[in-house]
Amino acid sequence: MSYPERIVPDETEHGVVALHLVRYAFAAPHCAGKRVLDAGCGVGYGTSYLAEHGAEHVTGVDIDPESIAYAEQRYAAPNVAFRVGDLRALGLEAASFDTVVSFEVIEHLREQEAFVDELARVLRPDGVLVLSTPNAPETNDAPDNPFHLRELSRPDFEALLRARFEEVELFGQRRSTTKRYDTAKRLDRLGVRRRLGPLRRPLAALLGTRATQDVELDDVVVAPDGLEHATELVAVARRPRGAA
C-alpha cells in the first residue's frame, strides 16, 4: 500500500485525507438514494463515505487488485461492492448507474476519451457524472508528477466533457486561506516555507490558516467561482449525448 497516489486514511495525515474526501462530500447530494459507481475507487474510503451518506448502493472499481482486497476487508458493507476492473472497459451493463463519480483518475490515463465514453455508457440518460482532475495551466503529456500521464487544462477538460454530455458545470476546489497566508505564500519565492519542517504548523496558525496536515473538510471550498485559483477542477455533467 505504499503507492504514493493511493490515499489510505488509516495511514495518512488527517488533513491530506480531508483534501481528497471533500470531493466525495461534494458529490454526496447527487448520490442520495441512487445506485452509484465509484470509478477508480482506490482503497475504497470514498465508496464507503457515499454508502454511509445516503447512497442506495455503491460499486467501487479499481484496476489494482491489492487496493480492492484492502477495500473489501476494511470497508465491507451491505450496500457496497468492490471489483477489479479496467476503467476503459468496465464490463458493466449500459445505463446501469444513476450517478458515476471519478476523482483524480483521468490524469493517470492516456486514453481519456475512451474513459469518459465508458463512464457515459454506464450512466442512465438522466444520470449525473461527477469527475475531478488537477487544474493544470496547460494540457501536458509529461507532467511534473511522475504518476500522471496527461494533465488537462480547464478548456480541454471542459471540451472533453461537452463533447459527450449536453450539460457541464465546472467547480473549483481550493483551500480557504487568509489574505495574510496568501501574501506570505506569494512572497516566498525561494521556497523557505517548505524547508521549515516542524515550524510550518505554528507559522500557518500565526497566518490564520491551518497547516495541510490539520485541514478539516470545512477548510476546503468546492465552488463555481475562482476557478483560476483552484487546485482541482470538479465537473458535474448531465445528459450523456446519444443516450435514449
Secondary structure, DSSP 4 states (H G I P E B T S, - for coil): ---TT---GGGS-HHHHHHHHHHHHHHHHHHBTSEEEEET-TTSHHHHHHHHTTBSEEEEEES-HHHHHHHHHHS--TTEEEEE-BTTB----TT-EEEEEEES-GGG-S-HHHHHHHHHHHEEEEEEEEEEEE-BSS-BSS-SSTT-S-B-BHHHHHHHHHTTEEEEEEEEEEE---HHHHHHHHH-TT-TGGG-GGGHHHHHHHTTS--GGG--GGGEEEESS-GGG-SEEEEEEEEETT--
